[in-house]
Amino acid sequence: MTIAVIPSRYGSSRFEGKPLALIAGKSMIQRVYEQTQKSSAITRTIVATDDNRILNEVKTFGGEAVMTSDTCRSGTDRVAETANLLNFSDDEIIVNIQGDQPIFNPLTIDELICPFGQAPELTMSTLAFKIQDKREITDPKDIKVTFDKNGFAMYFSRAQIPYPRDKETKVDFYKHLGFYAYKKSFLDKIVSLPTGTCENIEKLEQLRVLEFGYQIKVVITTYDSPEIDLPEDIERIEGWLKP
């Protein structure tokens, strides 16, 4: 059984109440929830929130939601709290879905969890997309990832990585999409760790895993997943929804 958890908080310095913003007539959290349920790999979808307004919205459209602490360090910590509140077993595969990417392709969830069937010892995976828009290479809001020959992450950064010393060097850059799959036992391990130095500098929770010596399998997908960071991004996303 594979369970999806969508961490969703109301407060945001750049876009307060973002999960409740309407996108072509539906709240963003509803669109993310519905996309998640289209995946054949997901058996249960849960919104993990710290706000009654989001909780009530999910209940209104018939979804499942739980109330979590308002002091979680990150979305990963909120997902872990949910897994423990609902007593998930240690070998459960839990998928952390980004709550601000309302038009992601559900097939990416299948891609994300596929490595667990190939390598039973695997504990965590994530998604990356080969950058097509050159602006994203240097934009700090688009997280870049580099990985080794075996497909395990070496580093995540808001900066351009790798950086070609020689300008004529051809480089493929990869954008991190922010979806994760973990075994529940490893999720508990992650949240037991202190905040890492690089995690604190870059404000990227996945760096905690690398800083403490654990591996993250990077799955390359051909499906991009544009996010909503600011109110003006909504019009762009609505354009993708038009037939």
N, C-alpha and C positions, 0 to 999 in steps of 0.2 A: 504494500500500500504506500502511495506517495501523497503527501499532504502539502498543500500550498498555503503559505501564510503571507498576507499582505500587510506589512507594518504601515500605519497611517496616523500621522499626528496633525493636529489642527494648526499649531503654532509654526510660523516660518517667517524669518526676517525679510525675505524677498516676496513672499506670496502667502499671506495668512489665509487660512481656510481653503487652501488649494484642493484638498480632496473633494470638497463640496462644489467646486467651480463647475459650471455647466459647459459641456462640450456637445454641441449639436443636440441639445435637449436632455442629456443625461449627465448626472454628476460624474466627475472623473473616477471616483472610487467604484461606481457602478460599472463603468466601462472596463476598468482593470479587472474587476471581479468576473465580468462576463467573458472577457478574453481568456482568463485563466481556466474557466470551466469548459472552454472549447478544447482544451488539451485532453487527449485520450489517456494520458499518463496520470492525470490528477484524479484522486478519488474523493478528496474533500478540500474545500477552500474556506479559509477563515481570515477575516480582517482583524488585525490586532491594533487597537487604538487607545488613546489616552483622553478621548473627548466624547462626551455624550451626544454631541451633534452628529458626529460621524457614526457612532454606534446606532443611533436612531435612523439615520439615512440607510444604513445597510439593512436594518430590520425592515424598513419600508419597502425596499425592492426584493425582500425575501431571502437575503443573504445571511450568513452566520458571522457573528462578530463577538469578540471578547474585550473586556476592559483591562488594560495593563497600566503599569506605573507611569507616571509622568516624569520620572527621573532616569529613564533608560539612556545609556550613553549613545546608543546607535540603534538602527533598525535591526541589526543582528541580535542585540540584547533583547529587543522587544519580541522578536520571533522565538528566542530561547525561553523567555518568560511564558509565552503562550504554550509552547510545547510542554512545559512543566505544569502549568495550570491544568492542562487537559490530559496529563499523565501519558504522554506518548512513550512508546517503548524505545530503548536505546538504539535498536537497529533500524528504526523508522527513517526513511528518506524524507527530509523536509526541504521544500523549495521556498526560498525567499524571493517574493515578487516585488519589483519596483512599483510603488504606488503612483508614480507620476509619468508612467509610460503607457498611456491608455490604448495604443494601437499596436502593441507588440504582436508578433506572429506566434500563435500557440504552439506551432511546431518547434519553436526554440526550447520549450520546456522538455520535449522529448529528446532533443539534442543534448540538453544540459545534463539529464540524468543517465543518458546512454553509457557513459564511462563506468558507472557503478556496476553495470552488468558485466562489463568486460574485465574489471579489476575489483574483485570483492574487498580488497584491502583499502581501496580509495575512501577518503573521508570527506572531501570537499571539491566542488567544481564551480566554474563560473563561465560567463559568455564574453566573447569579444567579436568585433566586427571590423573588417578591413576598411579603413577610412577612405571614403570617396571624395568628401568635401575638404579641400585643403585648409579651409579656415579652422576645422576641428583639430588640426595637428598642433596648433599653438594656443588654442582657446583653453584657458584653465578650467572651464566648467566641463569640458569633455576630457574624461580621464583616459590616459593612455596606458597600455600594458605591454611589457616585453616578456617573452617566455623562452625556455630552453628547448633543446632539440627533442625532448620527450613531451613537450607541451605543458610543462609546469611553469607557473608564473615566477619571474625573477624580480619584477618590481612593477608597481603601479604609480603613476604620477600625473599631476596636473600640467607638468612641463612636457616639452617635446622629447620623447624617448623612443628609440635611441637617437642621439644627435649626430648627424653625419659631419665629421670634421672636414671631409672633402666634398664640396658642393655637388660634384658630378656623381657621387655615389648614389645608386638607386636604392631606396629604402621603402619597404612597406610598413605603414604605421597602423596600429590596431587600437580601436576604441573599446574601452571596457563598458559593457552594457549594464552591469550592476545586479544581475540576477545570480543567485547562488543556490546550490544544492548541498546539503550536508547530511551525514548521519547524525541522529539526535545526540548520541554520546559525544561526538566531536563538537557539536554546537555548545554543549555544556562546558567543554574544555575551553573553547574560545572565550566565553563570557567570564570564565574564572580568571583569565589573564588580566594583568594591569594594562592600562593604555600604553601603547608603544611610543617611542620617541618620534619616529617617522610618521606614525599614525597621527600624532598630535600636531606635527608640523604641517602635513599635507591635508589633514582632516579627512583621511580615508581609512575607514574601519578595517578593510581587508589587509592593510599593512600590518596589523596586529598579528595576524596569522604568520606572515613571513618573518617578522621580527623575532618571533619565538621559535623559529626553526621548523615550522610545519609547511606542508605543500598544498598548493591550489592548482588543480587541473584546469587548464584554459581550453574551452571548446570554441572553435571558430565557427560562426554562423554566417550564412549569406543574407540573413534578414536583419536590417537595421531596426532600431527601436527608439524613435525620437521622443525626447522627454519634454515636459512642460516645467520650466523654471520660473517664468514670469507671466503675468496676465496676457501680454501681447503674443505669447506663444500659442494661445488657444486658437486663434484664427488660422495659423499655419497647420495645426493638427486637424482642424475641421476641414481644411482643404484636402487632406489625405482621405477623409471619409466620404467625399463626394464621389458619386458613381461616374 
